[in-house]
Amino acid sequence: MKIRGSDGSRLRRINLVATLRALRGEPPVGLTELAARAGLSRPTVEGLVEDLLGQGWLSEMPRESGQMGRPRRLFRFRAEAGHVLGIDVGSSSVRATVCDLDGVAAGRCTLRADASSGRAERLAVMRAAAAGRSPPPGSPPAR
């Protein structure tokens, strides 16, 4: 793929994604190893890491001590920086699961749903499941 002058911001986004992918689900890592994992130069990764730190996607770990020379900076992906909601709407139940950005479940809720309920009632049960609370009055009891 040939990158034109106007594609600089696109290339930066691609590099940001490569850096995040190299960190996600992995233990804390230093800049040199991160650059190797991402397939990018160390100065490029250093700039990207500063941006990602500022945006809250990464955190810097305490520096290692007891070694010769300057301690290296270690970074980790902040899976807690966001959450994903998945909803399964079945004929007799609505299940909702909230996960962090590493896919670790942070909460689950299953509510009964009447198969003959209309759209408004079904939507109310979906909203209740997403909020992790009891369904609105008039809805079937939770399982």
Secondary structure, DSSP 8 states (H G I E B T S, - for coil): ----GGGHHHHHHHHHHHHHHHHTTS--EEHHHHHHHHTS-HHHHHHHHHHHHHHTSEEEE----SSSSS---EEEE-GGG-EEEEEEE-SSEEEEEEEETT--EEEEEEEE--TT--HHHHHHHHHHHHHTS---TTS----
